[in-house]
Amino acid sequence: MNLKIKTEKEIELLKQNNLLVSRTLAEVAKLIKPGVSTLELDRRAEEFILDNDAVPGFKGYHGFPNTLCTSVNSHVVHGIPSAYQLKDGDIISVDCGVKKDGYFGDTAFTFEVGEVDEKVKKLLKVTRESLWEGVKQAISGKRVGDIGFAVQNYAEKNGFSVVREMVGHGLGSALHEEPEVPNYGKRGKGAKLPAGLVICIEPMINLGKKEIIQEKDGWTIRTLDNQPSAHFEFALVVRKGKAEVLSTFDYIDEVLNNKNT
């Protein structure tokens, strides 16, 4: 397995790019409300990224047509922005990537639209918390399976299921580098995590069963039982003792708290 250890200079570039993605998602957060189309969110994100001298990381990647992946309700990941207008009670996972100075940023957040069902609120809360459970395991000397086990254990303990086929990944001068980082696994199994490895942990957790299906558009992944799915993602550096998270949800939380006051 070809694990690319990053220099401190590379890590700094990756940090700046992931903070730019975090800020882009906060810009998107300002617009999210019933009646707004997912394409409007996409346009704002692209505009903001270009204004910050970066380029969208997903647009054109294997032919993907847009800047954001916008996955609503039972869509797990890779939803294509469209004329669909968000409705009260929807949830939407927004996954965003940027490329600048030869390196990528990649972060995702699932938003509530208007008044969301309590069960679905819990799904979002637990998915976000399961991400942090995974982050705690991303320290040198641990293994990929330790991350997956932590995410899976936390999600399943709370009554939710974990998508198997879609996984996290290494991040650097390519959007997807080795290793794959599943959201399930066994402690002490899988690739050993070296200090300086940059990875994305991205739990995709379902309200219903774990099975998924690909839509006819060739991109959108949805739950087989059409139950809602949530998705949160951080980029981070494996360090000794404690991972260094390169993304942040702080900008998003600030926007959401302001909207709710």
C-alpha contacts under 8 A as a table, 3 or more apart, distances in Angstrom:
res1	aa1	res2	aa2	distance
1	M	178	E	7.13
1	M	179	P	7.48
2	N	178	E	6.40
2	N	179	P	7.90
3	L	177	E	7.85
3	L	178	E	5.78
3	L	179	P	6.69
3	L	197	L	7.20
4	K	178	E	7.73
4	K	197	L	6.46
5	I	194	P	7.52
5	I	195	A	7.42
5	I	196	G	5.04
5	I	197	L	4.82
5	I	198	V	7.48
6	K	9	K	7.92
6	K	10	E	5.75
6	K	11	I	6.17
6	K	172	G	7.99
6	K	196	G	5.26
6	K	197	L	6.12
6	K	198	V	7.14
7	T	10	E	5.14
7	T	11	I	6.19
7	T	196	G	7.05
8	E	11	I	4.92
8	E	12	E	6.18
9	K	12	E	5.18
9	K	13	L	6.53
10	E	13	L	5.14
10	E	14	L	6.19
11	I	14	L	4.97
11	I	15	K	5.99
11	I	198	V	7.86
11	I	237	V	7.69
12	E	15	K	4.97
12	E	16	Q	6.28
13	L	16	Q	5.22
13	L	17	N	6.26
13	L	101	D	7.47
13	L	103	Y	6.92
14	L	17	N	5.09
14	L	18	N	6.08
14	L	103	Y	6.23
14	L	104	F	6.42
14	L	105	G	6.29
14	L	172	G	7.05
14	L	246	L	7.34
15	K	18	N	5.17
15	K	19	L	6.09
15	K	105	G	7.77
15	K	246	L	4.86
15	K	247	S	7.06
16	Q	19	L	5.13
16	Q	20	L	6.21
16	Q	246	L	7.98
17	N	20	L	4.98
17	N	21	V	6.38
17	N	98	V	6.64
17	N	99	K	7.08
17	N	100	K	6.74
17	N	103	Y	7.45
17	N	104	F	6.28
17	N	105	G	4.74
18	N	21	V	4.98
18	N	22	S	6.17
18	N	98	V	7.83
18	N	104	F	7.50
18	N	105	G	4.24
18	N	106	D	6.14
18	N	107	T	6.95
18	N	235	A	7.00
18	N	246	L	5.97
18	N	247	S	5.01
18	N	248	T	7.99
19	L	22	S	4.84
19	L	23	R	6.16
19	L	105	G	7.80
19	L	246	L	6.91
19	L	247	S	5.44
19	L	248	T	6.68
20	L	23	R	5.05
20	L	24	T	6.09
20	L	49	I	7.62
20	L	98	V	7.68
20	L	105	G	7.57
21	V	24	T	4.91
21	V	25	L	6.21
21	V	96	C	6.33
21	V	97	G	6.29
21	V	98	V	6.44
21	V	105	G	6.18
21	V	106	D	6.57
21	V	107	T	6.38
21	V	247	S	7.68
22	S	25	L	5.22
22	S	26	A	6.41
22	S	107	T	6.82
22	S	247	S	6.13
22	S	248	T	5.87
22	S	249	F	6.51
22	S	251	Y	6.80
22	S	252	I	7.37
23	R	26	A	4.97
23	R	27	E	6.39
23	R	251	Y	6.16
23	R	252	I	7.47
24	T	27	E	5.05
24	T	28	V	6.38
24	T	45	A	5.83
24	T	48	F	6.46
24	T	49	I	6.88
24	T	96	C	7.95
25	L	28	V	4.92
25	L	29	A	6.07
25	L	45	A	7.44
25	L	94	V	7.52
25	L	96	C	7.34
25	L	108	A	7.89
25	L	109	F	7.69
25	L	252	I	6.58
26	A	29	A	4.82
26	A	30	K	6.54
26	A	251	Y	5.57
26	A	252	I	4.34
26	A	253	D	7.98
26	A	255	V	6.47
27	E	30	K	5.41
27	E	31	L	7.23
27	E	44	R	7.46
27	E	45	A	7.11
27	E	48	F	7.84
28	V	31	L	5.47
28	V	32	I	6.61
28	V	41	L	5.73
28	V	44	R	6.82
28	V	45	A	6.45
29	A	32	I	5.34
29	A	111	F	7.71
29	A	252	I	6.41
29	A	255	V	6.65
29	A	256	L	6.97
30	K	255	V	6.36
30	K	256	L	7.61
30	K	259	K	7.91
31	L	36	V	7.31
31	L	41	L	6.92
32	I	36	V	6.63
32	I	41	L	7.69
32	I	86	L	7.92
32	I	111	F	7.95
32	I	113	V	6.68
33	K	36	V	6.04
33	K	86	L	6.70
33	K	87	K	7.60
33	K	88	D	7.62
33	K	113	V	5.51
33	K	114	G	6.38
34	P	85	Q	7.00
34	P	86	L	4.84
34	P	87	K	4.56
34	P	88	D	5.37
34	P	113	V	6.36
34	P	114	G	6.66
35	G	85	Q	4.98
35	G	86	L	5.30
35	G	87	K	6.28
36	V	40	E	6.75
36	V	41	L	7.80
36	V	85	Q	5.07
36	V	86	L	5.57
37	S	40	E	5.29
37	S	41	L	6.86
37	S	82	S	6.80
37	S	83	A	5.34
37	S	84	Y	5.17
37	S	85	Q	4.01
37	S	86	L	6.02
38	T	41	L	5.13
38	T	42	D	6.35
38	T	70	T	6.57
38	T	81	P	4.94
38	T	82	S	5.56
38	T	83	A	6.47
38	T	84	Y	6.08
38	T	85	Q	6.52
38	T	86	L	7.22
39	L	42	D	4.88
39	L	43	R	6.22
39	L	81	P	4.73
39	L	82	S	4.86
39	L	83	A	5.96
39	L	84	Y	7.74
40	E	43	R	5.17
40	E	44	R	6.36
41	L	44	R	5.31
41	L	45	A	6.29
42	D	45	A	5.19
42	D	46	E	6.25
42	D	66	N	7.12
42	D	67	T	5.98
42	D	68	L	5.57
42	D	81	P	6.50
43	R	46	E	5.24
43	R	47	E	6.15
43	R	67	T	7.85
44	R	47	E	5.15
44	R	48	F	6.15
45	A	48	F	5.19
45	A	49	I	6.16
45	A	67	T	7.00
45	A	68	L	7.35
46	E	49	I	5.19
46	E	50	L	6.16
46	E	55	V	7.84
46	E	56	P	6.44
46	E	67	T	5.91
47	E	50	L	5.30
47	E	51	D	6.09
48	F	51	D	5.04
48	F	52	N	6.39
49	I	52	N	5.20
49	I	53	D	6.77
49	I	54	A	5.52
49	I	55	V	6.11
49	I	56	P	6.55
49	I	98	V	7.17
50	L	53	D	5.19
50	L	54	A	5.31
50	L	55	V	5.75
50	L	56	P	7.68
51	D	54	A	7.48
53	D	100	K	7.39
54	A	98	V	6.47
54	A	99	K	5.77
54	A	100	K	4.84
55	V	98	V	5.66
55	V	99	K	5.31
55	V	100	K	6.57
56	P	59	K	5.74
56	P	67	T	5.44
56	P	96	C	7.95
56	P	97	G	5.98
56	P	98	V	4.54
56	P	99	K	6.18
57	G	61	Y	7.40
57	G	67	T	7.14
57	G	96	C	7.53
57	G	97	G	4.40
57	G	98	V	3.99
57	G	99	K	5.03
57	G	104	F	6.68
57	G	105	G	7.52
57	G	106	D	7.99
57	G	175	L	7.58
58	F	61	Y	5.16
58	F	64	F	6.60
58	F	66	N	6.85
58	F	67	T	5.63
58	F	68	L	7.02
58	F	96	C	7.28
58	F	97	G	5.72
58	F	98	V	7.27
59	K	63	G	7.38
59	K	64	F	5.55
59	K	65	P	5.53
59	K	66	N	4.81
59	K	67	T	4.98
59	K	68	L	7.88
60	G	63	G	4.46
60	G	64	F	4.87
60	G	65	P	5.81
60	G	66	N	7.35
61	Y	64	F	5.28
64	F	219	W	7.96
65	P	80	I	7.57
66	N	69	C	7.37
66	N	80	I	6.97
66	N	81	P	6.98
67	T	96	C	6.90
67	T	97	G	7.50
68	L	80	I	7.53
68	L	81	P	7.05
68	L	94	V	6.55
68	L	95	D	5.82
68	L	96	C	5.11
68	L	97	G	7.48
69	C	77	V	6.88
69	C	78	H	4.91
69	C	79	G	5.06
69	C	80	I	5.69
69	C	81	P	6.72
69	C	93	S	7.69
69	C	94	V	5.74
69	C	95	D	5.05
69	C	96	C	6.62
70	T	77	V	7.42
70	T	78	H	6.75
70	T	79	G	4.78
70	T	80	I	5.91
70	T	81	P	5.67
70	T	92	I	6.45
70	T	93	S	5.75
70	T	94	V	4.86
70	T	95	D	6.68
71	S	74	S	7.73
71	S	75	H	4.86
71	S	76	V	6.03
71	S	77	V	5.50
71	S	78	H	6.45
71	S	79	G	4.46
71	S	80	I	7.44
71	S	92	I	5.41
71	S	93	S	4.97
71	S	94	V	6.59
71	S	220	T	7.63
72	V	75	H	5.24
72	V	76	V	7.70
72	V	79	G	7.50
72	V	90	D	6.85
72	V	91	I	5.73
72	V	92	I	4.33
72	V	93	S	6.36
73	N	76	V	7.73
73	N	90	D	5.99
73	N	91	I	5.22
73	N	92	I	6.22
73	N	227	Q	7.38
73	N	228	P	4.69
73	N	229	S	6.22
74	S	222	R	5.38
74	S	223	T	5.54
74	S	226	N	5.11
74	S	227	Q	5.23
74	S	228	P	4.10
74	S	229	S	5.40
75	H	79	G	6.68
75	H	220	T	6.74
75	H	221	I	5.71
75	H	222	R	4.01
75	H	223	T	6.46
75	H	228	P	7.21
75	H	229	S	6.58
76	V	79	G	7.80
76	V	93	S	7.66
76	V	204	M	6.79
76	V	220	T	7.64
76	V	221	I	5.43
76	V	222	R	4.99
76	V	223	T	6.61
76	V	228	P	7.92
76	V	229	S	5.40
76	V	230	A	6.73
76	V	231	H	7.10
77	V	93	S	7.30
77	V	95	D	7.88
77	V	220	T	6.28
77	V	221	I	5.48
77	V	222	R	7.27
77	V	231	H	7.63
78	H	95	D	7.96
78	H	219	W	5.62
78	H	220	T	4.84
78	H	221	I	6.30
79	G	219	W	6.62
79	G	220	T	4.50
79	G	221	I	7.07
80	I	219	W	7.43
80	I	220	T	6.84
81	P	84	Y	7.81
86	L	90	D	6.61
86	L	113	V	7.12
87	K	90	D	5.59
87	K	113	V	6.75
87	K	114	G	7.67
88	D	113	V	5.49
88	D	114	G	4.72
88	D	115	E	6.02
88	D	116	V	7.31
89	G	112	E	7.14
89	G	113	V	5.56
89	G	114	G	5.65
89	G	115	E	5.09
89	G	116	V	4.26
89	G	117	D	6.71
90	D	112	E	6.37
90	D	113	V	5.19
90	D	114	G	7.50
90	D	116	V	6.70
91	I	110	T	6.67
91	I	111	F	5.54
91	I	112	E	4.67
91	I	113	V	5.72
91	I	116	V	7.59
91	I	228	P	7.97
92	I	110	T	5.35
92	I	111	F	5.25
92	I	112	E	6.70
92	I	113	V	7.57
93	S	108	A	6.88
93	S	109	F	5.64
93	S	110	T	3.95
93	S	111	F	6.25
93	S	230	A	6.58
93	S	231	H	5.98
93	S	232	F	7.70
94	V	108	A	5.54
94	V	109	F	5.56
94	V	110	T	6.11
94	V	111	F	7.70
95	D	106	D	7.42
95	D	107	T	5.96
95	D	108	A	4.11
95	D	109	F	6.62
96	C	106	D	5.80
96	C	107	T	5.75
96	C	108	A	6.16
97	G	104	F	6.80
97	G	105	G	5.25
97	G	106	D	4.37
97	G	107	T	6.69
98	V	104	F	5.52
98	V	105	G	5.10
98	V	106	D	6.78
99	K	102	G	6.44
99	K	103	Y	5.47
99	K	104	F	4.47
99	K	105	G	6.44
100	K	103	Y	5.57
100	K	104	F	6.60
102	G	173	S	5.71
103	Y	172	G	5.50
103	Y	173	S	4.37
103	Y	174	A	6.99
104	F	171	L	6.91
104	F	172	G	5.88
104	F	173	S	6.21
104	F	174	A	6.82
104	F	175	L	5.95
105	G	171	L	7.80
105	G	175	L	7.88
105	G	235	A	7.50
106	D	175	L	7.79
106	D	200	C	7.47
106	D	233	E	7.70
106	D	234	F	7.31
106	D	235	A	6.55
107	T	200	C	7.91
107	T	232	F	7.50
107	T	233	E	4.94
107	T	234	F	5.27
107	T	235	A	6.61
107	T	247	S	6.74
108	A	202	E	7.74
108	A	231	H	6.80
108	A	232	F	4.99
108	A	233	E	4.62
108	A	234	F	7.09
109	F	231	H	6.30
109	F	232	F	4.68
109	F	233	E	6.61
110	T	124	L	7.02
110	T	230	A	6.05
110	T	231	H	5.81
110	T	232	F	6.27
112	E	115	E	7.45
112	E	116	V	6.36
112	E	121	K	7.85
113	V	116	V	6.80
116	V	120	V	6.64
116	V	121	K	6.44
117	D	120	V	5.31
117	D	121	K	6.26
118	E	121	K	4.91
118	E	122	K	6.24
119	K	122	K	5.17
119	K	123	L	6.38
120	V	123	L	4.87
120	V	124	L	6.41
120	V	207	L	7.37
120	V	228	P	7.33
121	K	124	L	5.27
121	K	125	K	6.27
122	K	125	K	5.00
122	K	126	V	6.00
123	L	126	V	5.30
123	L	127	T	6.03
123	L	160	F	7.41
123	L	205	I	7.59
123	L	206	N	7.59
123	L	207	L	6.43
123	L	229	S	7.81
123	L	230	A	6.78
124	L	127	T	5.15
124	L	128	R	6.16
124	L	230	A	5.81
124	L	231	H	7.86
125	K	128	R	5.31
125	K	129	E	6.20
126	V	129	E	4.96
126	V	130	S	5.91
126	V	154	Y	7.75
126	V	155	A	6.46
126	V	158	N	7.30
127	T	130	S	5.00
127	T	131	L	6.41
127	T	155	A	6.76
127	T	203	P	6.50
127	T	204	M	7.36
127	T	205	I	6.14
127	T	230	A	6.49
127	T	231	H	6.78
127	T	232	F	6.84
128	R	131	L	5.24
128	R	132	W	6.87
128	R	203	P	7.97
128	R	231	H	7.79
128	R	232	F	5.92
129	E	132	W	5.19
129	E	133	E	6.41
130	S	133	E	4.87
130	S	134	G	6.35
130	S	150	A	7.35
130	S	151	V	4.89
130	S	152	Q	7.71
130	S	154	Y	5.77
130	S	155	A	6.26
130	S	203	P	7.07
131	L	134	G	5.14
131	L	135	V	6.29
131	L	151	V	6.44
131	L	201	I	6.82
131	L	202	E	6.68
131	L	203	P	6.05
131	L	232	F	6.88
131	L	233	E	7.15
131	L	234	F	7.83
132	W	135	V	4.83
132	W	136	K	6.30
133	E	136	K	5.38
133	E	137	Q	7.06
133	E	147	I	7.69
133	E	150	A	5.67
133	E	151	V	5.93
133	E	154	Y	7.43
134	G	137	Q	5.41
134	G	138	A	6.80
134	G	146	D	7.83
134	G	147	I	4.61
134	G	148	G	6.79
134	G	150	A	5.47
134	G	151	V	5.35
134	G	201	I	7.09
135	V	138	A	5.24
135	V	147	I	7.18
135	V	201	I	7.38
135	V	236	L	7.90
135	V	243	A	6.53
135	V	245	V	7.93
136	K	139	I	7.33
136	K	147	I	7.93
136	K	242	K	6.83
136	K	243	A	6.79
137	Q	142	K	6.84
137	Q	146	D	6.12
137	Q	147	I	5.29
137	Q	150	A	7.47
137	Q	243	A	7.86
138	A	142	K	6.89
138	A	143	R	7.95
138	A	144	V	7.96
138	A	147	I	6.56
138	A	193	L	7.26
138	A	237	V	7.85
138	A	238	V	5.38
138	A	239	R	7.45
138	A	242	K	7.24
138	A	243	A	5.56
139	I	142	K	5.87
139	I	193	L	6.80
139	I	194	P	7.80
139	I	195	A	7.18
139	I	238	V	5.05
139	I	239	R	5.18
139	I	240	K	5.50
139	I	241	G	5.85
139	I	242	K	5.65
139	I	243	A	5.60
140	S	192	K	7.73
140	S	193	L	5.11
140	S	194	P	4.87
140	S	195	A	4.98
140	S	238	V	5.92
140	S	239	R	5.59
140	S	240	K	5.17
140	S	241	G	7.31
141	G	192	K	6.07
141	G	193	L	5.55
141	G	194	P	6.34
142	K	146	D	6.60
142	K	188	G	7.10
142	K	192	K	5.91
142	K	193	L	5.60
143	R	146	D	5.38
143	R	147	I	7.19
143	R	187	R	7.46
143	R	188	G	5.75
143	R	189	K	6.05
143	R	190	G	5.66
143	R	191	A	5.46
143	R	192	K	4.34
143	R	193	L	5.36
144	V	147	I	5.43
144	V	148	G	6.57
144	V	181	V	6.19
144	V	182	P	7.74
144	V	188	G	7.93
144	V	189	K	6.76
144	V	190	G	5.14
144	V	191	A	5.52
144	V	192	K	6.51
144	V	193	L	6.73
145	G	148	G	5.01
145	G	149	F	5.88
145	G	182	P	7.76
145	G	184	Y	7.26
145	G	185	G	4.77
145	G	186	K	4.97
145	G	187	R	5.14
145	G	188	G	6.01
145	G	189	K	4.82
145	G	190	G	5.24
145	G	191	A	7.73
146	D	149	F	5.16
146	D	150	A	6.20
146	D	185	G	7.03
146	D	186	K	6.38
146	D	187	R	4.41
146	D	188	G	6.00
146	D	189	K	7.12
147	I	150	A	5.27
147	I	151	V	6.39
147	I	181	V	7.68
147	I	182	P	7.90
147	I	183	N	7.12
147	I	184	Y	7.72
147	I	185	G	7.66
147	I	187	R	7.94
148	G	151	V	5.29
148	G	152	Q	6.02
148	G	181	V	7.06
148	G	182	P	5.44
148	G	183	N	4.18
148	G	184	Y	3.92
148	G	185	G	4.68
148	G	186	K	7.13
149	F	152	Q	5.16
149	F	153	N	5.78
149	F	183	N	7.10
149	F	184	Y	5.11
149	F	185	G	4.62
149	F	186	K	5.37
149	F	187	R	5.99
150	A	153	N	5.28
150	A	154	Y	6.18
150	A	184	Y	7.69
151	V	154	Y	5.40
151	V	155	A	6.20
151	V	183	N	5.66
151	V	184	Y	6.50
151	V	203	P	7.01
152	Q	155	A	5.22
152	Q	156	E	5.92
152	Q	161	S	7.87
152	Q	162	V	6.32
152	Q	183	N	5.95
152	Q	184	Y	4.86
152	Q	185	G	7.37
153	N	156	E	5.40
153	N	157	K	5.86
153	N	184	Y	7.95
154	Y	157	K	5.22
154	Y	158	N	6.50
155	A	158	N	5.32
155	A	159	G	6.66
155	A	160	F	5.40
155	A	161	S	6.56
155	A	162	V	7.09
155	A	205	I	7.17
156	E	159	G	4.97
156	E	160	F	4.94
156	E	161	S	5.75
156	E	162	V	7.47
157	K	160	F	7.46
160	F	205	I	6.63
160	F	206	N	5.87
160	F	207	L	5.38
160	F	208	G	6.70
160	F	209	K	7.85
161	S	205	I	5.72
161	S	206	N	5.15
161	S	207	L	6.68
161	S	208	G	6.63
161	S	209	K	5.88
161	S	210	K	5.11
162	V	183	N	6.83
162	V	184	Y	7.06
162	V	203	P	7.64
162	V	204	M	6.34
162	V	205	I	4.81
162	V	206	N	6.23
162	V	210	K	5.48
163	V	166	M	6.46
163	V	183	N	7.43
163	V	204	M	5.79
163	V	205	I	6.12
163	V	206	N	7.09
163	V	210	K	5.08
163	V	211	E	6.73
163	V	212	I	7.35
164	R	167	V	7.25
164	R	182	P	7.10
164	R	183	N	7.12
164	R	184	Y	7.11
164	R	210	K	7.30
164	R	211	E	7.96
166	M	182	P	7.34
166	M	204	M	7.70
167	V	180	E	6.30
167	V	181	V	5.51
167	V	182	P	4.56
167	V	183	N	6.48
167	V	201	I	7.94
167	V	202	E	6.97
167	V	203	P	7.79
168	G	180	E	5.76
168	G	181	V	4.38
168	G	182	P	5.89
168	G	183	N	7.53
168	G	199	I	7.40
168	G	200	C	5.30
168	G	201	I	4.95
168	G	202	E	5.35
168	G	203	P	7.80
169	H	176	H	5.78
169	H	177	E	6.03
169	H	178	E	6.17
169	H	179	P	5.65
169	H	180	E	4.47
169	H	181	V	5.18
169	H	199	I	5.56
169	H	200	C	5.29
169	H	201	I	7.04
170	G	175	L	7.75
170	G	176	H	5.70
170	G	177	E	4.25
170	G	178	E	4.96
170	G	179	P	5.48
170	G	180	E	6.74
170	G	181	V	7.79
170	G	197	L	7.58
170	G	198	V	5.80
170	G	199	I	4.08
170	G	200	C	6.05
171	L	174	A	6.28
171	L	175	L	5.54
171	L	176	H	5.65
171	L	177	E	5.46
171	L	178	E	7.97
171	L	198	V	5.63
171	L	199	I	5.35
171	L	200	C	6.64
171	L	235	A	7.60
172	G	175	L	6.41
172	G	176	H	7.72
172	G	177	E	7.02
172	G	198	V	7.06
174	A	177	E	6.10
177	E	180	E	7.69
179	P	191	A	7.39
179	P	199	I	7.90
181	V	199	I	7.84
181	V	200	C	7.58
181	V	201	I	6.62
182	P	185	G	7.05
183	N	201	I	7.85
183	N	202	E	7.39
183	N	203	P	5.71
183	N	204	M	7.57
185	G	189	K	7.54
186	K	189	K	5.68
193	L	197	L	7.11
193	L	238	V	6.96
194	P	197	L	5.94
194	P	238	V	6.71
194	P	239	R	7.76
195	A	237	V	7.49
195	A	238	V	5.00
195	A	239	R	4.73
195	A	240	K	6.37
196	G	237	V	5.87
196	G	238	V	5.54
196	G	239	R	6.32
197	L	237	V	5.67
197	L	238	V	5.35
198	V	235	A	6.94
198	V	236	L	5.57
198	V	237	V	4.45
198	V	238	V	6.31
199	I	235	A	5.66
199	I	236	L	5.64
199	I	237	V	6.54
199	I	238	V	7.70
200	C	233	E	6.61
200	C	234	F	5.53
200	C	235	A	4.29
200	C	236	L	6.35
201	I	233	E	5.65
201	I	234	F	5.71
201	I	235	A	6.62
201	I	236	L	7.95
202	E	231	H	6.61
202	E	232	F	5.45
202	E	233	E	4.07
202	E	234	F	6.59
203	P	230	A	7.95
203	P	231	H	5.69
203	P	232	F	5.94
203	P	233	E	6.82
204	M	229	S	6.83
204	M	230	A	5.72
204	M	231	H	4.58
204	M	232	F	7.13
205	I	210	K	7.80
205	I	229	S	5.64
205	I	230	A	5.40
205	I	231	H	6.55
206	N	209	K	6.46
206	N	210	K	6.18
206	N	223	T	7.48
206	N	227	Q	7.09
206	N	228	P	6.15
206	N	229	S	4.31
206	N	230	A	6.46
207	L	227	Q	5.96
207	L	228	P	5.64
207	L	229	S	6.05
208	G	225	D	6.97
208	G	227	Q	5.54
208	G	228	P	7.39
209	K	223	T	7.64
209	K	224	L	7.72
209	K	225	D	6.81
209	K	227	Q	7.94
210	K	223	T	7.29
211	E	223	T	6.07
211	E	224	L	5.54
211	E	225	D	7.70
212	I	221	I	6.61
212	I	222	R	5.53
212	I	223	T	4.32
212	I	224	L	4.75
213	I	221	I	5.71
213	I	222	R	5.53
213	I	223	T	6.20
213	I	224	L	5.63
214	Q	218	G	6.59
214	Q	219	W	6.71
214	Q	220	T	5.81
214	Q	221	I	4.55
214	Q	222	R	6.35
215	E	218	G	6.03
215	E	219	W	6.70
215	E	220	T	5.36
215	E	221	I	6.15
215	E	222	R	7.15
216	K	219	W	7.73
216	K	220	T	7.92
217	D	220	T	6.60
222	R	226	N	6.98
223	T	226	N	5.07
223	T	227	Q	6.27
223	T	228	P	7.36
223	T	229	S	7.18
224	L	227	Q	7.85
234	F	245	V	6.95
234	F	246	L	7.19
234	F	247	S	5.44
234	F	248	T	7.39
235	A	245	V	6.21
235	A	246	L	5.43
235	A	247	S	5.61
236	L	243	A	6.62
236	L	244	E	5.50
236	L	245	V	4.16
236	L	246	L	4.95
236	L	247	S	7.11
237	V	243	A	5.78
237	V	244	E	5.08
237	V	245	V	6.35
237	V	246	L	7.13
238	V	242	K	7.53
238	V	243	A	5.00
238	V	244	E	6.67
239	R	242	K	5.71
239	R	243	A	5.00
239	R	244	E	6.62
240	K	243	A	7.30
245	V	248	T	7.38
248	T	251	Y	7.13
249	F	252	I	5.25
249	F	253	D	6.08
250	D	253	D	5.09
250	D	254	E	6.11
251	Y	254	E	5.20
251	Y	255	V	6.48
252	I	255	V	5.22
252	I	256	L	6.22
253	D	256	L	5.03
253	D	257	N	5.91
254	E	257	N	5.19
254	E	258	N	6.20
255	V	258	N	5.18
255	V	259	K	6.25
256	L	259	K	5.04
256	L	260	N	6.25
257	N	260	N	5.13
257	N	261	T	6.38
258	N	261	T	5.36
